[in-house]
Amino acid sequence: MPTTISLSDLTFAWADGTPVFDGLDAVLGPGHLGLVGSNGAGKSTLLRLIDGELRPARGSITIGGRLGYLRQDLGLAAGQRVDEVLGIAEIRRALHRIESGAGAEADFGIVGSRWDVEESAVALLGRLGLRYVADGVAQLDRRLDTLSGGETVLLGLVAELLREPDVLLLDEPTNNLDQAARGRLYAVIDEFPGAALIVSHDRDLLNRMGAIAELRQGEIRLFGGDFDSYSATIEAEQQAARAAIRDARSDVRKQSRELVEARTKIDRRRRYGQKMYEQKREPKIVMGNRKRQAEVSAGKLRGNHIAKVEQAQDSLAQAQERLRDDREIRVELPGTRLYPGQEVMDLREVRLANGPVVTLRVSGPERIALTGRNGVGKTTLLRRIAAEPPKVPWRMLPQRLDVFDERRTVFENVSAATPHAQAEQVRAQLARFLFRGTDADVPAGALSGGERLRAALAMLLLADPAPRLLLLDEPTNNLDLPSLAHLTEALSGFAGALIVVSHDQRFLDDIGCTRRVELTAEGLLEQE
């Protein structure tokens, strides 16, 4: 039997009563399936339900075999060792006792049939680019606080694969990975023989999928083919919806105009009949019959036209429902403007904590892509730039977006960053970031990934004084594709300088990063 995940009548709501799924039915798999949908649609929630971390209020989930699950937030403690994360620390200790001649009978029970567990783990780590020995320490003995964010993601994947799952759930597996690491991860996923359900905004990874599942408004819709095929299908549907809306609006105007004309005709007949009655030119019984016939005829005529208007309005509403929300961030930030040649920062011969000596000069509205392999120190360099500090007002967007007071609302957080602005001005600006009305009064801790990004951008870009340098550390992590478009739109309205750490080459091109700088163990290299 092919390995699949079956959802039957799946129903789930959060503790505050917010519904997520209501009677969801779907069969996911076999093969590799990309799961897409807007931030807040419930993608990560669905994975947590499948894993059993969350329990549905109603319905069932059937999984065809052993399950592996790589979360967005691995929740690992910095002091843990690699073998502890992999779940093989106890087996290794038993193996070492047996090999040293000090093993007890219980140790053989602990090892079982996994005599090659160390070799398997090291081989899999190596395939994903994690070296057997790093800084003189064997890979399995390293502590997590010596690994970069990307290396930690890869380690989490190895931990799941060592359990030999039949079904693999991956939630944004390419976060923080450089291009080389992504390529190795793609290869490992391609070779996974079971069913894989992968939540990702990585278009290259999604284009390796055999099918795409879209989660929208609590329902799942399956599309054959890769992400480009899915995108082409959705775009064709949206073009048809826009055409249907144009036709429906035209029909509403036509039917409304004909209703007005019918009412005018009825009023004209009524006035003529009243005039004839007042002048008593016909017998009373004839005039009475004519009046009754006119009223019946007018009622039918008016009813027919009203029905046609209502039908046209219903058609318009149905066409509008098929049109997706394509709201865009609209930002005008004249206070962020820099001029060609204006000095922004000048970092000279600065040694980073992990070794490299760097020199970096930025002037004018330059847009710089800061690249380099995982663990080389890109985040460390951004923090060092922020510590100098630059010669213009600046703001930094950290990977974790931990810039909020989680208990305060979006409005309160942004107001704190703009203390001289009036409340109505803050709300007007937040509306440009798609936080309209009560959306701005949601606590920061309750925001989805994409909403959190928009709120963080609002805090940074609307800050007082206006930033003229933005330091962005992996800003596309955890973003759905509409939110990625929102980020690109927002940055297009920024007139200052950018230094962006990202492994998403298409995103770097879209925001106009014409200067590429690679951080290596020796320092910074300007790329052509």
Buried (B, 14 or more C-beta within 10 A) or exposed (E): EEBBBBBBEBBBEEEEEEEBBBEBEBBBBBBBBBBBBBBBBBBBBBBBBBBEEBEBEEBEBEBBEEBBBBBBEBEBEEEBBBBBBBBBBEBBEBBEBBEEEEBEEEBEEBBEEBEEBBEBBBEBBBBBBBEEEBEEEBBBEBBBEEBBBBBBBBBBBBBBBBEEBBBBBBBBBBBBBBEEBBEBBBEBBEEBEBBBBBBBBBBBBBBBBBBBBBBEEBBBEEBEBBBEBBBEBBEEEBEEBEEBBEBBBEBBEEBBEBBEEBBEEBEEBBEEBEEBBEEEEEEEEEBEEBBEEBBEEBEEBBEEBBEBBEEBBEBBEEBEEEBEEEEEBEBEBEBBEBEEEBEBBEBEEBEBEEEBEBEBEBBEBBBBBBBBBBBBBBBBBBBBBBEEEBBBBBBBBBBEBEBBEEEBBBBBBBBEBBEEBEEEEBBEBBBBBBBEEEBBEBBBEBBBBBBBBBBBBBBBBBBEEBBBBBBBBBBBBBBBBBBBBBBBBBBEBBBBBBBBBBBBBEBBEBBBBEBBBBBBEEBBEEEE
